[in-house]
Amino acid sequence: MNFLLALFAGAASAFAFQPVGWWPLMIVAIAALCELVARAGSLRQALAVGWGFGLGQFLIALNWIATAFTFQNAMPAWLGWVAVLLLSLYLAVYPMLAAGLAWRFGHERRLALVLALAGAWAITEWLRAKMFTGFSWNPIAVTLVDTHLLNASTIIGTYGLTILVVLIAGALWLLTHRCWRAVAGLLIVIMLAHFVPWPEQADRQAAARPFRIVQPNIGQQDKWSPGYEEIAARTLDKLTIQGPPVTRLVFWPEAAVTEPLEDGRVGAAHYTETERLRATRSLAAGDLLLTGGLSFTSHDGQLVDGATNSIYALEPLGRVRGRYDKAHLVPYGEYLPMRPLLSAIGLSRLAPGDIDFAAGPGPRTIQLPGDWGKVGFQLCYEIIFSGEVVDRRNRPDFIFNPSNDAWFGRWGPPQHLAQARLRAAEEGLPIIRSTPTGISALIDPHGEVLKSLPWRTAGFIDGVLPNALPPTPFARHGNIIPLTLGFLLLIAAIALDRRRRYSAI
């Protein structure tokens, strides 16, 4: 019975994420989880409760993954729901571990249970971002992006906000049991986090750095259709040149150009040069285009043996100013793990083509010409990994995050945007998002969306690049801060548990 209640609570908590965004549901759901863990008669029952909670949450919140399977012909679309189930069964292991630790150190002392659950949840979310290439989508912290507590991420990051979510829920649960002293202590911590001041704007004059974000509303069902590339190119060109002639930094989405912009094969230079010229034909003198594109590699000069999913900085006439290769690739999307085995049973990757993408070296900063400053890159879902989005030795002035959210159905794009907002607030950097079908946006360094284009809408956003903030404490130290807090909470829970045992002797 407790397992079913946990499953229901987890499913309800999924509606705290975008696009629904009822963030108090997460607080209530985790408070219910605290009660269910406390009622568990054994460690095994507590683990089952945590696993059920995670399973319910991920099954509902990750429904968008099934949509991706409808855009390819190599596998049946119903396999998408199997993928959601299998992934949820795995991801639920991490809440299970957190619940198990909470029971182990707090089943006889409620405050210890709350502290252990908060610390363990943050640590296990960090582990989820690391294990098996990582999948950190939808940390529970992301439910706070529309609250003032978002500002606390400048110090404690995403996993620190996760701790706050659990502490708030724990305070609510303790309140129902009239644990007044424990509630008072937790409320003091929560209020301190609430009143963290916003970082000050950098003391420098903002340069006039006009930009245009283009959203062509090209669906995944059309992008790779034979002959469609010219229609897509005309759509991008039309949106790029509309309005008065102003020198701009222009942003196009991931894979806006579907033919390779660089190719290592002998004799391919003419074709890639033609593609770069076509991509930049709408640029005026002084403009610069940042666009998603592909590159091919060939060791023998004859056959394609590798590819990269990249971002190109292109000047007029197709000159390459810089390039970034995606480092954090999507398993089963951009490469097929254990390819010999899985391809033999009929599985393939979701992106078109039979060659797996190669991973780039990681975050990179490029100096742009003129007053546009330095740009860092995070391609598509790379932006979800807290503490891994910036080259800390060469801090950029802003981050460009092109994405192809056309894969992600109705729920994926707003969830993706919310996580980009977390990165902006953590790092104190503006983020530019350009996607084919939405949601494209300008995010300021406080994590607020200044301008956006709705889902499935063609259009563009004009604006001026905001200044970055000075490096935040999180930007300087990364996840050392929240992980330290997580372990300290676990230690405090263990200390409370031992104190109870010694006092009982």
Summary of the structure (lengths in Angstrom):
residues: 505
radius of gyration: 23.9
end to end distance: 34.6
largest distance: 83.1
contacts: 1841
relative contact order: 0.13
helix: 49%
strand: 15%
